[in-house]
Structures are given as structure tokens and as C-alpha cells.
Amino acid sequence: MTTDTEEQQMLIDSARRWGERACTPAERARVSAHPVGCPPERWTKLAELGWLGVALPEADGGLGAGLPEISLLAEQLGRALAVEPYVPSVALASELLAEVATGALRGDWLPALASGERRLAWMAWEPDGAATLGVPAASAQADGDGWRLNGDKGLMPGAGGADALLVTARLAGDGDRLGLFLVQADAAGVELQSTPLYDGRHAARLRLTDAPARLLRDGAAADLLALLQRALDRAVVAHGAETLGTAQGALDITLDYLRTRKQFGRVLGQNQVLQHRLVDLYVEQQEARALCLAAAADPSPRLVAALGVRVAEVARHAWEEGIQLHGAIGMTEEYALGEYVRRLALAADLYGNAADHQERLAQLALETHA
Amino acid sequence: MFEATEDLAGFRQDLRRFVRQHLPDELRQSVRQGQQPTREQQTRWHELLAAQGLLVPHWPAKWGGRGWSVPQQMIYDEEMALGDAPELNSVTFDMIGPVLARYGNPEQQQRFLPAIASGRQWWCQGYSEPNAGSDLASVATRAERDGDDYVINGAKIWTSYAQYADWIFALVRTDREVKPQAGISFVLIDMKAPGITVRPIVGIHGWVVFNEVFFDNVRTPVTLRVGEENQGWTLAKSLLEFERLKLARIGENKRRMARAREVGLTRTRGGRRVADLPWFRERFAELHARLIALEANAGRFVARQAAGEKLGAEVSMLKMRGSRLIQLWEELTVDALGAEAMPLAQDWLLGTPGAAPRDALAGTASSRRFLGRGYTIAGGSSEIQHNILAKQVLGL
């Protein structure tokens, strides 16, 4: 790609090499079998490569790059089907902390996140299954210098094994004010329940019972949610990049299969009806990738919502057609496509589903005066 | 003379202001309300643009152009569409003009390029035939040498705006003994030449765009052949290169999106604003997302070309997606209008004197929806684009 700089190309190359070497099917199975899907020695390796702090400021131990670089890495990790929670830990949680943390907290946390010594999760969802931001049900009670939190948070990928959690809660007795808190995972009253997902990754739910917490930022609900939405938008872009990497992997496998598999005396790929369906997959992925690059450079609500809509559609199309164009082999556990299928099927609902992004785009286009 | 600033955002603002100030109201209304522009209306707009150096800004300076960059051209197209200016005839300005500028001989260039750049000469394209649609290699219209002339016999069909055209450029068979692609030549023919008959074909949309053009012993001088004899096929293909990026039709899609939005905001259904109905919101957002993706994709191709990269067959995807999207906007608009879009408005479309003006949004929505079907057929159908991508990009 001519639009990538030399530094970006180096990142892409190193991520591709790591993916080929370290994300073999056997290695992926080993990572999936880990209790929270993130073995520490591999996470440390990602830190050594500079990827965990790629967008953190240099003063905080990062590389000082930005969302475009996170996205290029995420795309390669998606291509390699890496199991590690790169997007939720790095693009979602670390980036949010970097935005709100001040003073000593920065020094305490950001270098440790970049070095892989510690890992963070942002429990952004309510327990009702929606992957969108809203006013939380959890509540916060002042307690001396700190706070005590009560409430539940919904399933977040990569949260198991996190050293601390970012959560929002309503400030008790303070109208519509919300707070963003940092909760130590090993504190009393913190119950983080990890579960393997259908795609070989892990996610966790959270229950807080009088859990001690540190307030990072508070404000009127609308203001705090707007700040959080901007942070979430960046993760939507990174997730889009990762998903498009996986979709491309699924298409590559499907193309290879149709170029070699023979039926009725000729390779399947010679049939025009199949060719045209493959072209549709290819074209919509190219378009979505162009959109993803644009959104990474400028994560405006309009571009992010459009990307969310397109990625959900492209992911669904890639796995459904992947199976259908393969035939029965595409439904087996032993064949390579299956892992892509399961990853893509879940990805379409992870950071807002197509309908969520559509409604947001509709609001932007139909309610504001363009 | 319109001054083009370096800064693209300012350039866009200047163009927008220009269209607002200089496009005659009567013409803007006509376009907004879906009427077919007459040749006189078009020529008036061409001359206005030519006076400002805005008719052929993408041509080389030597021939009255300004050598605008690809991003400038894309913005130009977009602003013209958004300002409800009549669509410029791409056959004249994007095809034959650039082809003559590159492949024409000096006499041909001198004779035609200034006339086209003045806005007063109109061309049509004689490619398709009754038995050669997407399969152009089977062109059967014959051209036989007779002294200094070719004598041409045969018929062309789907010839857009032949009824307006002064000249036609045509693919004709000059050798029947060789393989199909090798025996074709590219010739220029005066539409007033004896032996030419034009039969207009009324479309299901009510406009008269298509024509059948018959050639009965029509003579054109051999000096009006472009390129070598029997080399017309290569030329015919290269001609499509000049407009490949424009075929994303970003501006035309944006214009349609604006119209669908206006329908949503101004119409009600069962007492509720259409823009508040779930089905409209979902479809609108779906198409909006596709348009934003198309624009990002076109932008990437533009950047690559501007960086000096030679673009390959993958550019076909822009036409494939942009043309389909136009149809989807038209369908959404018609569905949102419901019964309001159904009454026939043909007299109004064709500007029949005394015809009652129709509502700008509803009156011609049905006509536009049918007009929109042409985009996925003309200039290489979507199926041809799929074939090209399958073979040349995916290697199938």
C-alpha cells in the first residue's frame, strides 16, 4: 500500500512474521486452553515488540504512534487468528486510561501496561447483552477518600486475568452524575468470572459487591458518556481492522479451495456463478478496508458508524459464503476455515452490532442538519 | 475565468459558489424536477462553463484544458452533481475529446478539439449493435474503402443522445478475414452525412436517451480514421480508461442520497414522519454506509493514481459498486414516496409545452428509478465487471 509509511510497513511486516510463527494452529489451541486465553509469556512478547504501547505517549513508555498503527497491527493479528485480547486490552482499555489518567496514576500504570507487566480491561457493557454504551445500573457510594461500588457488568472479551478494571457507575445521591472508576481485580468484593467463547477466545463478566474503587473522572451523564463514546469509537476501528484481517484470511482459504477443488471434471473456480460471488466478497472487503484506513486517520462518528455497519456485513458475508462455497468440508472442526467462521460470526456483534451502528448513522444523517 | 486554488477544501467551496451563482435557475429547476435537458439547454450551460474554463478542465492545457489533478476532477464532478447542474455528456468530454488529444492526428485535433472545448459540438458513441452489446468484438457494421472514403453500412443501437449529436465515433469492421478483434477500425462520421437515419427509442423511464442509428452507404473520408486501420479495438478499450475513476459516481450518489433524505424528512406515513420509521432508517443507514465506504475506496484509488501508480483492472470495482448504489437510492426514494410516485409524468419529463409542473421529489421519482437501471448495463455491465475482476484480479 502506497499510503503506508516506512515505519508502518515495518510494523505490518513484523506482525505478519509473528503471526506466521507464533499463531500456528497448535499454538492457538494452547492459548485457547489457557484459563483466561492469555498466557503471560506471550503477552510479554507482544510488549517487547512494542505493540502493547504502540499508541501510548513516549513519556509513558509507549511508542507515541496512534490509531492507524494500532489498526494495522490488529489487522495482521486478525489475519493470523491471534487469540490474545489485543483490541479489548490495548485499543479499548489502555487507550481509555491514557486519556483520563493524571499525575502519579499515569506513572503507576501506563509504563506497566506498555511493558506487559499489567493488563487492563474496560467493562464497558451492561449485563443485558448489548454492546453499546448507556447509563450504568451500577452505583457508587463515597467511602472516606475512596468509593464503594455495587453492580454487574456484561461479558467483555479479554477481561479475565486483568489486573484492574475500568467501570462506570452512578454517583449515589448526585442526580445524573456518573463516575469512571478503577477497580483492582484482586480487591474484596470483585468477582470476575471468565468463560471461553465460541471462537476460542475468553471473556469475563463482573460482579461488584461493595468493591473499593478509585474515581478517575466524573461528570454529567451526557458528558462522561460522550468521552467514553470517543474512546469506544477508537476500539470499534481497531476491531474493524482485526475483523477485516480475519475476513481476508477466510476469503484467501476459500479462493485457494475453489482454485484447486475439482467437480464435474473442472476446478470449481471456473464456474461463473462462483466467480461472481467471490468477486463480491473481494470487492466489499477492499471497500471496507479503505473505509477502515480512513476511520483510523479520522475516527469521526460518521466514519466509525459506517465502518461498524460495513464490517458487520462483510464479516457475516465472508463466513456464510465461506461455508457455502466450500460445501460440507467448511462445516468441519478439522478444516482450517472453521476457526475463521467462528471468529467472524462473533465479531459482527462484539462492539455494537449492525443495527446499533445503523441507528447511529441514521441519527447522524437524519436528525442533524447537514 | 474561474481560479482554481491549491487548497482542495477552498477549491470545493469556490466551485459550490460558482454553480450556485452561474447555473441558470430555469436549468437548475429543470434538473431538480427530473426533466430531460434539451440540446439548447445543455449548450447554454456548456458555453457558460467554457467561458470560465470549466468545461474541459481535465484536458491538457494545449487544447483548452487546465490539466487538473484527479482529486480536483473528482471534486468538480461532485459539486456539479450536488448543485443540480445538468450532467455533462461524458461521450463528448471524457471519451472522444481525450482520445483525440492523445491518439488523433494534428488535423483531427485542430478540427475537433477547439469545437468540443467551445461547448457547441456534441458527439455520440457508435459501439453497440443489435447483435453486439457487451460483446463488442462481434461488431458487424462494415466500412469498405472506395478511393479516399470509407463506405459504411450497418446499424448501431443504444446510441445515447444520437438525436443531439453532430458527430459520431464508431467501431466498424474493416477486415472480415481476421479474428474478430483484429479487423475493427475507429472512424469519425458526420451525423449530417447522407445515408444516416436516427430512430429514437423511448425508454421505460419516459426519456429519449437511446437511439438506433442506421448507415446506408454513408461516406466518411479515410483521413477521419483515428489510429491505424484494424487497430480500433485497442483504441476502443483505451477510451474506457479515461473515465474509470469517475465511474464511482460519488457526486451522483450524494445527490440521490440528499433526495432520499429530503423525502424522509418531508413525507409522513400513517401520521409518522418517514424518517422516523424503522425500515426507512435502516435502509437509509445501510446505503449511507455503503456510500461512505465507496467514497473511501475511490479516494484510495485517486491517491494511488495521483502518486503516479498505474491502476490495474481492480478499478472496475468502483463502477460496479457506484452504479448499483444509485439504483438502491432510487428504490428507497420510490418506496418512501409510495403512491405519490406513481402518476405518469411523461409530458412534463420531455418538456412538452403546457405540461403541468410536477413536484421536484415525487413527480419524476418513478422515471429516475427506471433511468437508474442503465448504470449497471452501459459501459461494461456489472456482470462484465465481475468477469474482469474474477480473471484479472483473483486469477480465476
Chai-1 contact restraints between the chains, C-beta under 6 A:
chainA,res_idxA,chainB,res_idxB,connection_type,confidence,min_distance_angstrom,max_distance_angstrom,comment,restraint_id
A,T2,B,R304,contact,1.0,0.0,6.0,A-B,restraint_1
A,T2,B,A307,contact,1.0,0.0,6.0,A-B,restraint_2
A,G269,B,L396,contact,1.0,0.0,6.0,A-B,restraint_3
A,Q275,B,A390,contact,1.0,0.0,6.0,A-B,restraint_4
A,Q275,B,L396,contact,1.0,0.0,6.0,A-B,restraint_5
A,H276,B,H386,contact,1.0,0.0,6.0,A-B,restraint_6
A,V279,B,H386,contact,1.0,0.0,6.0,A-B,restraint_7
A,V279,B,L389,contact,1.0,0.0,6.0,A-B,restraint_8
A,V279,B,A390,contact,1.0,0.0,6.0,A-B,restraint_9
A,V283,B,M317,contact,1.0,0.0,6.0,A-B,restraint_10
A,E287,B,A293,contact,1.0,0.0,6.0,A-B,restraint_11
A,E287,B,N297,contact,1.0,0.0,6.0,A-B,restraint_12
A,A290,B,A296,contact,1.0,0.0,6.0,A-B,restraint_13
A,A290,B,N297,contact,1.0,0.0,6.0,A-B,restraint_14
A,A290,B,R300,contact,1.0,0.0,6.0,A-B,restraint_15
A,L291,B,A293,contact,1.0,0.0,6.0,A-B,restraint_16
A,L291,B,A296,contact,1.0,0.0,6.0,A-B,restraint_17
A,A294,B,A296,contact,1.0,0.0,6.0,A-B,restraint_18
A,A306,B,A289,contact,1.0,0.0,6.0,A-B,restraint_19
A,A306,B,I292,contact,1.0,0.0,6.0,A-B,restraint_20
A,V309,B,A289,contact,1.0,0.0,6.0,A-B,restraint_21
A,R310,B,A289,contact,1.0,0.0,6.0,A-B,restraint_22
A,R310,B,A293,contact,1.0,0.0,6.0,A-B,restraint_23
A,Q358,B,E282,contact,1.0,0.0,6.0,A-B,restraint_24
A,Q358,B,A285,contact,1.0,0.0,6.0,A-B,restraint_25
A,L361,B,A285,contact,1.0,0.0,6.0,A-B,restraint_26
A,L361,B,H288,contact,1.0,0.0,6.0,A-B,restraint_27
A,A362,B,R281,contact,1.0,0.0,6.0,A-B,restraint_28
A,A362,B,F284,contact,1.0,0.0,6.0,A-B,restraint_29
A,A362,B,A285,contact,1.0,0.0,6.0,A-B,restraint_30
A,A365,B,H288,contact,1.0,0.0,6.0,A-B,restraint_31
A,L366,B,A275,contact,1.0,0.0,6.0,A-B,restraint_32
